[in-house]
Amino acid sequence: QVKLVESGGGLVQAGGSLRLSCTASGIGFSAYTMRWHRQAPGKQREFIASISRGGSPNYGDSVKGRFTISRDNAKNTVYLQMDSLKPEDTAVYYCNANFLSSRNEYWGQGTQVTVSS
């Protein structure tokens, strides 16, 4: 059983903030790179942020300076703090866990984020 469960999505006004959480079970969480992706209607899935097992973060260009990824290995949880939200951030946000290759890659079912103008 591998399960990733996202939470924290919702409706927020432009300029506001939201914090997403993803809790994993069934994997050796501390060994996995964790990522956030998003997908808006009619668009391809977009990479947002990743964090290595050692805590080193990387961000997609569209969110640099606005979003912060972090992890708490004791809680098997990865977070995405989203600040200065824009309407174009509206999407379903998905949590991803990866170990070395797609053979060991898992996805959550997503959480909706809607940013009003």
Disulfide bonds with the S-S distance in Angstrom:
Cys22-Cys95 2.03
